[in-house]
Amino acid sequence: MPVKTKAADTTALPLGKRIRRAYFGRSVHEVAPDLIGAALLVNGVGGIIVEVEAYHHTEPAAHSFNGPTPRNRVMFGPPGFLYVYRSYGIHWCMNFVCEAEGSASAVLLRALEPTHGLAAMRRRRDVDDPRMLCSGPGKLTQALGITHAQNGFSLDAPPFALYARVGDVEVATGIRIGLTKAVELPWRYGLKGSRFLSKPFAA
């Protein structure tokens, strides 16, 4: 059954076991679906992860495909760190580095169901509807206060706190969004039926 939370309730969310950096030292294709239903808090603000995309260094949509650069060097480091980049010169995107050091694979966070710190998110986003707070990678980083200043931060130390999902979830899969390369790969994962996705999955 999908994780059930109340978007306006900042106390009812049952938090699971803390996720540590070792969790990310696995295949990106294992980590990405496992993150659906997990909880992410940044300085106590956040919610349930409901949508992610996997990127592997062997495919051309990954920033690491052509090797290390000053921009993507965090991806080549050890797993369990945050990789933040600017998309289209407009908004920040946050990624969790996965696999062994040198693999340069990562999970892009696309959407959260907000459960903690909604007042802060509404202030940062200047919107009231909880479904509009974190329903996209740029919206999500704005709501959580993520910028390039957090690039390279450890995911198991403040300001970050990650918690494993509680109970079973039904994970939907589909092709990734907004790409011009490797568009056929079904490496987008989401919480089936969630109202907080950036885009519905095909039936």
Buried (B, 14 or more C-beta within 10 A) or exposed (E): EBBEBEBEEBEEBEBBEEBBBEBBBBBBBBBBBBBBBBBBBBBEBBBBBBBBBBBBBEBEBBBBBEEBEEEBBBBBBBBBBBBBBEEEEEBBBBBBBBBEEEBBBBBBBBBBBBBBBBEBBBEBBEBEEBBBBBBBBBBBBBBBBBBEEBBBBEBBEEBBBBBBBBEEBBBBBBBBBEBEEBEEBEBBBBBBEBEBBBBEBEE
